[in-house]
Amino acid sequence: MSKKNKATKPPTQRYWISWYQAGDDYRPLSWPPPPHFIGYWCSGYSDDSATLCLWIEQTSEAAAWADVEQHWSPGVGKRRFSNVCEPDFVPGDRFPRCEWSTLDERKPS
């Protein structure tokens, strides 16, 4: 008796990443954001860009940045940081849960 090979998903990790987004409209190109986007926030502005932060679940840092490029291009500018999140990480009070994130029940597991 042979066992069928089951495709396994690569393990995911949560990331807290930030970049500068050029232009006046910093929203992602499609709505609603994909389910693995836990939340995103605009944390400030400069003369020509918004500073965005994204809490995302992805298989690698490279895959997380690829999502940024896919969902926010054109306009993705200089990367600010990318941090792996501990399982109990929750953004501080400065980053309240987005209404869409709460309504979609995109809660950390």
N, C-alpha and C positions, 0 to 999 in steps of 0.2 A: 504494500500500500504506500503510495507516494503522497507526500504533503505538497500542497500548492504553495508556491512562493507568494508571500503576502508583501506587497509594497509597504514599506515603512516610511513614515514622514521623518525628515531630519528633525532633530531636537531644536526647539526655539529658545530664544533668549530675549529678554526685554532690554530695549535701549532708550536712552534719553539723549536726543541729538538736537543740534541747533545749527542754523545757517542764516545768511542774509538773503532775502527774497526781493528782487528788483520789481519795481512797478507799484501801482496804486492798489491792486487787488491781490491779496496774498492767499486767497482761498484756493484749495486744490482744484484741478481741472474737472474732476467728476464728483458727483454727489449722489449718495453719501460716500464718505471715505470707506476704503476696504475694511473688513472686520478686524484685521490685525493692527489697524491704527487705533490705539486706545484713546488718544486725544492729541490735539495740537493747539498751540496758542501763539498769539503775537505778543511778544514781550516788550516791544518798543519800535521806534522809527528813527531813521536818519533822513537826510535830504532826499535820497534816492532809493531807499529800501526799507523793508520791514525786517525785524529780527524774529524768526520763528523757532519754536521748540516743538518737537514731536516725541510722543511716547509711543513706541512701536514694538510689536513682537515679531521677530524675524529670525531666520536661521543663521545669519551672520551680520556683521557690521556692513560688509560690502552689499549685502542684499537690502539692508535698511536704507543705505544711501541710494541704491538703484531705485527703490520705491519713491524716494524724494524726487529723483530726476524724472521718473515716469509721471508722477502725479502733480508736480509743480512746475515743470519746464514749459516754456522758456522762463527764465528769470532766476533760476537757482544760482546763487552767488557763492561767495566764500563760505566754507564750512567753519563753524565756530568750535564745536566740540561733539564728541560721541562718547557716551559713557554706558557701560554695561550696568544694568540695574540689579540690585539685590532683589530677591523674591518679595520682600516686604516694602519695597520702594513705592512711595506715593509722592507726587509733586507737592510742594508746599502750598500754603494758602495763596500765594501769588498766582497759582495756576489752578483755579477751581475747575471741577469737572465740567466739560462742555455739555450743553443741553443734549446734543445729538448723541453723545457718548453715553449719557445716563439713560436716555430714552431707548437706545438700542441695547441697553444692558451690557455694554462693553466694560465689564468690570475685571480688574485683575483677578486671576484665579488664586 
